[in-house]
């Protein structure tokens, strides 16, 4: 449930509510909005004494949270969240300005990443993406450069000011990746790795959470809840396609989740049309469609030589194609009141 405080309530009144919540052996989550402060009460419903909280000074009302995901719900946090991403450009995700995360699927070598980073910045990208550790279905395929790849990404940030997002694959990698990256990515295979979700939730780095390839809307939101409940409110959702019976595309890009998230949650959501289709020629169209649907940003794979990319070349754009995509998508963004 959530305790909605009266307008103009004092810090002491909020602290008193928090004290009572903790006495009930429950967890509190205080959210200060522009007009109201609310206290989310998380835990076993059997221990929630609504009548005690309703009678507290400064309390307007106590409302049950209907969604199974409590802190990620818009009931708890009515205003859309804007997540700071790091880097010297002051990039954010959420709000009017769209976030564009672009770069190679894998960090292959230093010259590749530095060249792409400058091109991405030139054409309006705000975050450099690149995998230092690569989860592969086939154990004999390229697995990434590891810490060397992280060092290359950090050098690209120094040269361009772009924030860095890269995937963390296991609990024992969290501190290492957090030392280099601005945003920690949880890949689709790990959306249900609850130990990993809690581990990134204990860091102070924003987390990009990709939807599991067979997960439902509620499962996706509850995975985000794990991260927030562990102490990290800075979660960005990413729709990257789900598996269906369709075989023409790599995955089915379920863009309907964008307005669903906007209705039910305060968290920003971006779309990855590369993994969502697996075909480079579809990516520009799906970028425009995602922005029209209300997405807060895009994740686009870009490579100088897609035909010889070590991973996911078939869904990667060339730098020139990326520039054209940005130009076309910018027109859609302006039409729906967003900036790119």
N, C-alpha and C positions, 0 to 999 in steps of 0.2 A: 504494500500500500504506500501511498505518498501523503505526507503531511504538507498541506499548502498553507504557508504563513500569510498573515495579513500584510497589506502594503504598509511600509513604514515600521515593520517589526524591528526589534533591537537585536543585536548580536547575542545579548544575554538570553533573550527568549529563545533564539535558535539553539543556543548551547544547552538550555534546559531541556528542550525536546530531544536533542542528541543524547543527553545524559539518561533520560528515561528509556530511550530506545536501547541503549547499551545495557541498562539494568534488566531489560527483558531478554537479554542474551541474543539480541539481534544486531544486524549491521546497518549503520547509517551511511547515507550518501547525500551530502548537501550540495545543492545546485543553486547558484545565485544567478537569477535572470535579471533582465533590465527592469522588470516591473515587480516580480515576485521571487521569493526564495521558497524552494520546496526541499523537503527532506524525504528521500526515498528510504523506506524501511524494508530491508531484505532479510529473509530467513523463514523459518518454519512458521506457518500461519497459526499454529496452535499457541504460540507464545505472543501473538500480537494482540494487545489490549487497546482497541480503537477508542474506547470511551475515555481512557486515561489521557490519551494524546489530544483528543478533541477538546478537553477541558483546560488545556494549557494556555496560559496567557500568550497572546500573539498568534494563536492558531486560527486560521479561517475555517478550514474543513479538512477532513481526512477522507481520501478517496482510494478505493481498491484498484490495484493495477490488474487489468484483465489479461494482458498478454503474458505468456510464460517467461519472456525476456523482460526483465524489470527495468534495469538501468538504461538499456538501449532503447526503451520505448519512448515514443513522443509524449505519452502521458506524463512521464517523469520529467522530461526535458522538452518543453513545447517549442523552444527556439532551435533552429537548425545549428548544428555544431560546425565551427570553422576550425580546421586542424592546421597548426603551423608545421611546416615540413623541414625547416632548416635550410642550410645553404646561405650564401651571402645575398641572394636575390630576394629573400623574404617570401618564398613561395608558401602558399596555403592550399588547402583543399576544402571546398565548401564556400558558400557565399556566391557573389556575382561572378567572380573571375574563375574560369575553368582551369583545372590543373591538367597538364599534359606530361605524362611520364613516357619517355621514349628512349630507345637504345637497343643494342643487340640482345638477343636471347642469352648468349654466353659471352663472357669476357674472354677473348681469344688471345689478344696480345696488346701491348701498350699503344702502338701507333694506331691500331684499329679504334680503340676506345677514345683516345684523345681527338682523333679526327672527327669521329661521330659526335662527340660531346660539343665541339664547336659548331658543327652543322645544326645540331638540335637546338642549341641556344639561339643561333642566328634566325631560325625559322619559327621561334616562339615557344619552344619546349621549356618547361620549368623544372623538370626532374629527369635525371639520367638513370635509366634502368639498365641492369646487366647482371647476369648470374655468375657469381664466383664459385658457388657450389651448385651443381646441376643434378636434380633427381631424374634419373633416366629409367625407363621401363626395361631397356636392354642393358645389362651390366657391362657389355663390351663397348658401349658408346662413350663419347667424351663426357667426363664427369665434372669438368670445370678446373680452374687453376687454384682454387682454394684461397689461402691468405694472400698469395701473390696477386690474385684477381682483385681482392679488396684494396690492396695498395694502389693498383692501377686506377680503380674507381676514385679513391681519395685524391690522387693526383689530378684527375679530371675535374674534380670539384674545386681544387685549388686554382686551376687555370680558368674555369668558366663561372664559378659561383653557383652552378646547378646543385641542387640537393641530390643525394644518392639514395636509391632504393635497391635492395638486393635481398635474395631469399635466405632465410635461416631454416635449416632442415632438421635440427635436433637440439635438445635442451643443452647439450654440452657445447654447442656453437654459439649460443645466444650472446654471451659476454664478448666473444671474439668479434662477431659481426657488428654488435652494437658499438664497438670501439671505432669502427670505420664508417658505418652507414648512418644516414640520417633517418631512414625509414626502414623498418624490418618487415619483410614480406613473408607471409605464411602462404605456402602454395596449396593448390587444390588437394593434393594427396595428404596434406597435414591438417586440413580443416577440422578433423575429428581427433587430432593428436592433443588431448586435453592437457597433458603435462607440458607440452610445448606452448600451448595457449596461455597457461598460467605463468610460465617462465617469461614470455615476452610481456605479459601483463605486469610483471614486477620491474620492468625497465621504465625509463623515462623517454623512450623513443616512440614516435608514432608507429602504428602497426597497420600494414596493408593486408587485409584478410581476403583471400580469394575463395570464392564459393566452391565447395566440393562438387565434383562432376556429376554426382547423383543426389545431391542434397536438396531437401525441401527448403522453402522460405523460412519456416520456423527453426530448422536445424542450423541454417546459416546465421540467423539472428542470435541463437543461443550460443553459437561458437564465439560471436562477438561479445556476448555477455560474460563468457569465461574471462576474456581479456580485461574487460572493464571492471568486473567484480574483483579481479586480482589487484586492481589499483591504477590501471592505465586507461584513462578515458579517451585517449586519442586513437580511435579506431576508424579506418577507412575501409569500406566494403568494396569488393571488386567482383563484378559479374564477368565470368570468362567462358560462359557456355556450359551446357550440361549434355550428358550422353542421352541420345534417344535412338530410335530405330533408323533414323536417317544416316546414310553412309556417304552421301555426296560431299558433305562438309565434315570437318574434324569433330566439331561439336555443334549443338544447336544454341545459338545466341538468344537467350531468353530475356529480351529487353523489357518485357512486362514487369520484371522485378524492380525496375527503376522507379516507376510511379508507386509501386507497392511499398518500397522502402521509404519513399518520400512521405507517404501517408502514415506509416506505422512507426517510423523511427526518426530520430534527430541526426543520425550518423550520415556523413556524406557517402555517396556511392559513385564509383567510376566504372568504366566498361573497357574490357580488353577484347577488341574485335579480331585480333590476330589468332588467339587461341579459340575464340568463339566461332571461327569459320575455318581456319587452317589454310585459307587461300588468299594470297596477297591482293588479288583483283577485287575481292569483296571488302577489304578493310576500309577504303575511303568511304564507301556507301554506308557501312555500318557505323563509322565515326559520326557521320552526319545524322544518322538515325538515332544514335545514342544521345547526342546533344539535344536533338529535337524532343526526345522522350524525357529529358530533364536530368540527365547524368551530370555529375559535378566535375567530370574529367575523363580522360582517356589514357589507356596504356597501349603504346604502339611499338611494335618491333621494327627496328631500322638497322640495315646492314649495307655496307658499301658494295658488297658482292654477294647478294642473296644466293646465287647458284652454288657458291662454294662455302657458305656458312657451315660451321660445325654443328649447329643445331637450328632447327626450325626455319631454314631458308625459304621454304615454300610459302610461309606466311609473313615474311619480312618485306618491308618497303625499302626501296633505295632512298638515299637522301633527297634526290629530286622529287621522287613520288611523295615523300613525306612533306616536302615544301608545298607541293600542289594540294595535298590533302588538308594541310593546315589552312591554306587560302580558302578552299571550298567550305571547310567546316566553320571558319570564322564568320562566313556569311550567314550560316544557319544560327550560330550563337547569337549574333546581333539580332536576328529575327525573333528570337525567343527571350530577348532581354538579358543575355549573358555576354561576357567578354572573353576573348581568347587572344 
